[in-house]
Amino acid sequence: MLLAVMFSLFLAGFPAGWMAGGRFEETPLPMWLSMAGGWVAPVAAWFAGLEPAWPSCWPAAFALAFAGSWAGLGLGLLLGRRRREQ
């Protein structure tokens, strides 16, 4: 069961990682931050005490990982653009 949850979190971050992979040649920062956001968002919510009860925790973790990966991608693209401008 735990392996299925971890695989679903991997799949949640896949679209943002795919978008970041196209810019990996320029800078790896968007890829790293999208991966970090996909893992940090559910973990931060868990340690903040926002863990929902089972079975609703799986969709909530998936949604947090999905949103965190896109937030990390956006931050990585913004920081990568600033780095290129300097």
Backbone as a chain_set.jsonl record, in Angstrom:
{"seq": "MLLAVMFSLFLAGFPAGWMAGGRFEETPLPMWLSMAGGWVAPVAAWFAGLEPAWPSCWPAAFALAFAGSWAGLGLGLLLGRRRREQ", "coords": {"N": [[0.825, -1.186, 0.0], [1.931, 1.222, 0.818], [3.863, 1.543, -1.145], [2.244, 1.969, -3.386], [1.115, 4.445, -2.73], [3.423, 6.069, -2.712], [4.164, 5.822, -5.404], [1.983, 7.067, -6.604], [2.403, 9.687, -5.735], [4.724, 10.224, -7.101], [3.681, 10.188, -9.703], [2.051, 12.421, -9.505], [3.793, 14.58, -9.606], [4.826, 14.322, -12.119], [3.834, 15.716, -14.553], [4.725, 18.423, -14.17], [7.446, 17.973, -13.903], [8.03, 17.007, -16.43], [7.584, 19.266, -17.992], [9.618, 20.875, -16.956], [11.819, 19.428, -17.716], [12.321, 20.031, -20.375], [13.736, 22.344, -20.27], [16.07, 21.731, -19.078], [18.596, 21.752, -20.173], [19.319, 24.431, -20.249], [19.211, 25.343, -17.532], [19.272, 23.409, -14.561], [17.673, 24.08, -12.46], [14.735, 24.537, -12.519], [13.834, 21.853, -12.739], [14.865, 20.632, -10.422], [13.591, 22.13, -8.409], [10.898, 21.626, -8.967], [10.751, 18.898, -8.415], [11.451, 18.966, -5.709], [9.36, 20.523, -4.661], [7.196, 18.828, -5.099], [7.621, 16.883, -3.177], [8.041, 18.262, -0.798], [5.714, 19.751, -0.197], [3.525, 17.872, 0.576], [4.832, 16.711, 2.812], [5.381, 18.898, 4.47], [2.763, 19.702, 5.054], [1.922, 17.464, 6.45], [3.579, 17.485, 8.758], [2.734, 19.859, 9.796], [0.415, 19.252, 10.963], [-1.826, 18.777, 9.451], [-2.789, 16.377, 8.566], [-5.124, 14.362, 7.001], [-7.693, 11.927, 7.743], [-7.565, 8.434, 6.885], [-9.605, 7.164, 4.276], [-9.18, 9.507, 2.881], [-6.726, 10.703, 2.886], [-4.969, 9.951, 0.858], [-5.882, 11.107, -1.699], [-5.621, 13.78, -0.881], [-2.867, 14.032, -0.349], [-1.938, 13.531, -2.933], [-3.001, 15.749, -4.298], [-1.678, 17.847, -2.955], [0.986, 17.239, -3.615], [0.88, 17.518, -6.386], [0.208, 20.266, -6.653], [2.399, 21.381, -5.29], [4.557, 20.603, -6.91], [4.071, 22.068, -9.246], [4.213, 24.653, -8.214], [6.885, 24.695, -7.422], [8.053, 24.404, -9.947], [7.282, 26.834, -11.163], [8.629, 28.655, -9.49], [11.258, 27.842, -9.963], [11.519, 28.438, -12.71], [11.237, 31.201, -12.619], [13.458, 31.959, -11.015], [15.48, 30.935, -12.629], [15.235, 32.558, -14.898], [15.897, 35.033, -13.831], [18.544, 34.526, -13.152], [19.682, 34.134, -15.686], [19.361, 36.713, -16.722], [21.128, 38.192, -15.279]], "CA": [[0.0, 0.0, 0.0], [2.824, 2.38, 0.875], [4.479, 1.672, -2.464], [1.245, 2.568, -4.265], [1.017, 5.863, -2.368], [4.633, 6.729, -3.196], [4.078, 5.86, -6.864], [1.008, 8.097, -6.984], [3.053, 10.985, -5.523], [5.624, 10.38, -8.251], [2.847, 10.552, -10.845], [1.526, 13.773, -9.305], [4.802, 15.541, -10.02], [5.31, 14.015, -13.464], [3.609, 16.769, -15.562], [5.619, 19.565, -13.95], [8.795, 17.512, -14.209], [8.15, 16.913, -17.879], [7.735, 20.644, -18.471], [10.938, 21.354, -16.538], [12.84, 18.675, -18.439], [12.624, 20.7, -21.626], [14.653, 23.458, -20.002], [17.17, 21.222, -18.268], [19.859, 22.122, -20.807], [19.634, 25.809, -19.847], [19.487, 25.31, -16.093], [18.535, 22.321, -13.915], [16.938, 24.608, -11.315], [13.296, 24.222, -12.53], [13.612, 20.429, -12.494], [15.13, 20.345, -9.016], [12.568, 22.735, -7.561], [9.613, 20.934, -9.152], [10.83, 17.654, -7.645], [11.427, 19.308, -4.287], [8.005, 20.968, -4.32], [6.32, 17.66, -5.075], [7.822, 16.138, -1.94], [8.006, 19.131, 0.38], [4.343, 20.188, 0.118], [2.819, 16.917, 1.438], [5.551, 16.51, 4.07], [5.154, 20.082, 5.304], [1.381, 19.641, 5.541], [1.853, 16.388, 7.443], [4.197, 17.921, 10.008], [1.982, 20.997, 10.327], [-0.76, 18.726, 11.63], [-2.969, 18.794, 8.537], [-3.002, 15.062, 7.975], [-6.509, 13.889, 7.062], [-7.859, 10.511, 8.073], [-7.669, 7.521, 5.755], [-8.95, 7.079, 2.973], [-9.08, 10.794, 2.192], [-5.356, 11.22, 2.911], [-4.305, 9.682, -0.412], [-6.157, 12.195, -2.645], [-5.083, 15.044, -0.372], [-1.423, 14.006, -0.594], [-1.764, 13.656, -4.378], [-3.276, 17.149, -4.661], [-0.587, 18.665, -2.443], [2.182, 16.978, -4.418], [0.652, 18.117, -7.702], [0.318, 21.722, -6.504], [3.767, 21.709, -4.899], [5.464, 20.463, -8.05], [3.865, 23.212, -10.149], [4.748, 25.842, -7.542], [8.335, 24.593, -7.545], [8.406, 24.685, -11.343], [7.16, 28.283, -11.365], [9.727, 29.314, -8.785], [12.488, 27.52, -10.683], [11.571, 29.212, -13.95], [11.464, 32.605, -12.251], [14.847, 32.1, -10.588], [16.325, 30.688, -13.797], [15.186, 33.747, -15.738], [16.696, 36.08, -13.151], [19.953, 34.148, -13.255], [20.102, 34.408, -17.065], [19.402, 38.17, -16.956], [22.297, 38.769, -14.605]], "C": [[0.874, 1.255, 0.0], [3.505, 2.616, -0.465], [3.506, 2.298, -3.459], [1.078, 4.059, -3.981], [2.227, 6.619, -2.896], [4.632, 6.836, -4.721], [3.091, 6.925, -7.314], [1.578, 9.497, -6.766], [4.06, 11.265, -6.634], [4.827, 10.815, -9.482], [2.264, 11.953, -10.723], [2.518, 14.824, -9.786], [5.29, 15.351, -11.442], [5.04, 15.114, -14.486], [4.527, 17.976, -15.395], [7.059, 19.182, -14.243], [9.045, 17.408, -15.699], [8.347, 18.306, -18.484], [9.125, 21.187, -18.123], [12.052, 20.653, -17.302], [13.223, 19.301, -19.765], [13.607, 21.843, -21.46], [15.865, 23.019, -19.19], [18.525, 21.597, -18.849], [20.295, 23.524, -20.393], [20.054, 25.859, -18.378], [18.683, 24.174, -15.47], [17.651, 22.796, -12.763], [15.426, 24.333, -11.375], [12.995, 22.754, -12.243], [13.8, 20.111, -11.016], [14.033, 20.905, -8.123], [11.193, 22.106, -7.764], [9.617, 19.602, -8.408], [10.75, 17.941, -6.145], [10.029, 19.743, -3.847], [7.019, 19.824, -4.238], [6.458, 16.836, -3.81], [7.641, 17.0, -0.707], [6.573, 19.507, 0.765], [3.577, 19.162, 0.957], [3.498, 16.705, 2.792], [5.333, 17.688, 5.01], [3.731, 20.087, 5.865], [1.236, 18.571, 6.62], [2.405, 16.853, 8.791], [3.521, 19.155, 10.6], [0.705, 20.543, 11.02], [-2.001, 18.702, 10.758], [-3.242, 17.432, 7.913], [-4.468, 14.645, 8.111], [-6.551, 12.4, 7.369], [-7.958, 9.681, 6.792], [-9.122, 7.254, 5.458], [-8.808, 8.427, 2.257], [-7.659, 11.33, 2.174], [-4.643, 10.999, 1.58], [-4.622, 10.756, -1.452], [-5.61, 13.547, -2.177], [-3.579, 15.115, -0.599], [-1.127, 14.16, -2.079], [-1.96, 15.111, -4.812], [-2.169, 18.078, -4.167], [0.695, 18.463, -3.241], [2.055, 17.603, -5.795], [0.829, 19.632, -7.631], [1.741, 22.134, -6.136], [4.749, 21.6, -6.047], [5.3, 21.616, -9.022], [4.36, 24.507, -9.523], [6.272, 25.849, -7.612], [8.809, 24.878, -8.957], [8.342, 26.182, -11.619], [8.286, 29.046, -10.699], [11.053, 29.057, -9.495], [12.624, 28.285, -11.98], [11.84, 30.68, -13.671], [12.916, 32.834, -11.843], [15.812, 31.862, -11.735], [16.36, 31.879, -14.729], [16.014, 34.876, -15.124], [18.175, 35.78, -13.249], [20.481, 34.428, -14.662], [20.23, 35.905, -17.332], [20.624, 38.797, -16.317], [23.514, 38.348, -15.315]], "O": [[0.602, 2.22, -0.715], [3.701, 3.761, -0.872], [3.925, 3.092, -4.301], [0.917, 4.85, -4.911], [2.078, 7.699, -3.468], [5.063, 7.852, -5.265], [3.336, 7.616, -8.303], [1.268, 10.409, -7.533], [4.228, 12.41, -7.055], [5.252, 11.706, -10.217], [2.008, 12.606, -11.735], [2.111, 15.856, -10.319], [6.096, 16.147, -11.925], [5.95, 15.439, -15.249], [5.05, 18.494, -16.381], [7.815, 19.992, -14.78], [10.146, 17.689, -16.174], [9.174, 18.495, -19.375], [9.733, 21.89, -18.931], [13.118, 21.232, -17.512], [14.346, 19.115, -20.232], [14.244, 22.26, -22.428], [16.603, 23.857, -18.672], [19.499, 21.745, -18.109], [21.484, 23.784, -20.208], [21.127, 26.361, -18.043], [17.516, 23.992, -15.819], [16.949, 21.988, -12.154], [14.863, 23.925, -10.359], [12.009, 22.443, -11.575], [12.988, 19.4, -10.424], [13.591, 20.238, -7.187], [10.399, 22.056, -6.825], [8.601, 19.214, -7.831], [10.06, 17.237, -5.408], [9.573, 19.362, -2.769], [6.109, 19.839, -3.408], [5.512, 16.159, -3.407], [7.144, 16.53, 0.316], [6.259, 19.573, 1.953], [3.013, 19.545, 1.982], [2.821, 16.538, 3.806], [5.125, 17.501, 6.209], [3.524, 20.439, 7.026], [0.506, 18.761, 7.593], [1.783, 16.645, 9.832], [3.714, 19.464, 11.776], [-0.009, 21.36, 11.601], [-3.116, 18.615, 11.272], [-3.858, 17.345, 6.85], [-4.992, 14.584, 9.223], [-5.539, 11.707, 7.26], [-8.384, 10.177, 5.75], [-9.868, 7.117, 6.427], [-8.348, 8.461, 1.116], [-7.401, 12.33, 1.505], [-3.784, 11.801, 1.212], [-3.686, 11.285, -2.052], [-5.184, 14.362, -2.996], [-3.068, 16.159, -1.002], [-0.172, 14.841, -2.452], [-1.176, 15.638, -5.601], [-1.766, 18.996, -4.882], [1.412, 19.426, -3.512], [3.021, 18.16, -6.315], [1.528, 20.215, -8.461], [2.232, 23.148, -6.632], [5.673, 22.407, -6.155], [6.289, 22.101, -9.572], [4.876, 25.373, -10.229], [6.879, 26.896, -7.837], [9.843, 25.517, -9.152], [9.247, 26.739, -12.24], [8.838, 29.98, -11.28], [11.879, 29.962, -9.612], [13.717, 28.735, -12.324], [12.588, 31.329, -14.403], [13.537, 33.802, -12.282], [16.854, 32.513, -11.812], [17.408, 32.185, -15.298], [16.739, 35.581, -15.825], [18.981, 36.696, -13.415], [21.604, 34.907, -14.816], [21.108, 36.325, -18.085], [21.101, 39.834, -16.777], [24.62, 38.718, -14.919]]}, "num_chains": 1, "name": "protein.A"}
